[in-house]
Amino acid sequence: MISDLKPNKGFKTFLGTRQVTLKKSKNNKEYLMIEFYEITGSIKGYEFNRIEVGEELKKHCYAEVAGLAKIHNGKLILQIDHIRVASEDEFDVNDVYRIPGKEELEMIKAQLWPHICSDPKI
């Protein structure tokens, strides 16, 4: 979980991939900036060695990621040592997507229903 990551500690986990961007450093070297997410939040990760994995990650939603959590400009980031596309059968998708329970759905419905019914456009 992203909330469990600690600076200067290694990690290996499954995360959802939200955005994959090819960038260039000041010395003109290409790298990937990847925005990851799961139920406890989101975090940016950086891959400097295997930029070819970027196209594959853009086509899929999940990745197995390993590396080092670091502080950069006051924010926690992931320095990626290993990344690969993962499939849904390798991990619990509920760790990535929060699925509301029945009670929570009833509460949301109760809060929204009066607004939906009073909207003249509906």
Residue pairs with C-beta under 8 A, 6 or more apart in sequence:
1 13
1 38
1 39
1 40
1 95
2 15
2 36
2 37
2 38
2 40
2 41
2 42
2 43
3 40
3 41
4 40
5 11
5 43
5 69
5 76
5 78
6 69
7 69
7 70
7 71
7 76
8 68
8 69
8 70
9 68
9 69
10 66
10 67
10 68
10 69
11 65
11 66
11 67
11 68
11 69
11 78
12 64
12 65
12 66
12 82
13 64
13 65
13 66
14 62
14 63
14 64
14 65
14 86
14 90
14 91
14 95
14 96
15 36
15 37
15 38
15 62
15 63
15 65
15 96
16 36
16 37
16 38
16 61
16 62
16 63
16 96
16 97
17 34
17 35
17 36
17 37
17 57
17 60
17 61
17 62
17 63
18 35
18 36
18 37
18 42
19 34
19 35
20 32
20 33
20 34
20 35
20 54
20 57
20 58
21 32
21 33
21 34
22 30
22 31
22 32
22 51
22 54
23 30
23 31
23 32
23 33
24 30
24 31
25 31
29 48
30 51
31 46
31 47
31 48
31 51
32 46
32 47
32 48
32 51
32 53
32 54
32 57
33 44
33 45
33 46
34 44
34 45
34 46
34 47
34 54
34 57
34 63
34 80
34 83
35 42
35 43
35 44
35 45
36 42
36 43
36 44
36 45
36 63
36 65
36 78
37 43
37 96
38 95
38 96
39 94
39 95
39 96
39 97
39 98
43 76
43 77
43 78
44 75
44 77
44 78
45 65
45 67
45 77
45 78
45 79
45 80
45 83
46 77
46 78
46 79
46 80
47 53
47 54
47 80
47 83
48 80
50 83
53 83
53 84
53 85
56 85
57 63
57 83
57 85
60 85
60 86
62 85
62 86
62 87
62 88
62 90
62 91
62 96
63 83
63 84
63 85
63 86
64 82
64 83
64 84
64 86
64 90
65 78
65 80
65 82
65 83
66 80
66 81
66 82
66 83
67 78
67 79
67 80
67 81
67 82
68 78
68 79
68 81
69 76
69 77
69 78
69 79
70 76
70 77
70 78
70 79
71 77
100 108
116 122
